[in-house]
Amino acid sequence: MAFDFKKEYKEFYMPKDKPEIVTVPSANYIAVRGKGNPNDEGGEYKKAVGILYAVAYTIKMSYKGTYKIDGFFEYVVPPLEGFWWQENVEGIDYSDKSSFNWISVIRLPDFVKKEDFDWAVQEASRKKKLDCSAAEYLTINEGLCVQIMHIGEYDNEPASVAVMDEYISAKGYENNFNDSRLHHEIYLSDPRKTEPARWKTVIRHPIKIK
């Protein structure tokens, strides 16, 4: 059986639809940064996602080629994730998607080192005829967070965020957004195959004690 992050780390990928507080350990990611509305056809975001998957699958399938990654084991490519922010806004203003800044990411297994990542970027660019140079090897240490499983359309996320905010306030915490601690989403559903009312998205916010 291939290693599946969603199953092995359920506490971080499969929370309940009620808020919970977690401490998220440091992890490495393939990352592409950009700006703008993620729904724009042909926009930066959709191009970024294409780059992420090109590099992710190059690493996943590397064992079938001549390049060998030390410590490699077969695994399921983890879900797409995103860190989002807007200038001078705490949290997210869903009514103004054009002002989004984002870092779109896919988690890397711990055995993937920087040199393996660099090889994968070059290999993906060559094989896919796609410029993957925007991809970066990014380590993120989220630390103390509150999270919830949001069910439904992305535009309805503020209702789940409100539940999270009420929960942490009652527990003696507050949000702790800054340049390195951001609104985080993990996308567990394929919008092309699932009706919007059933989309599953993990929403995670950085917090601190009041």
Disulfide bonds with the S-S distance in Angstrom:
none
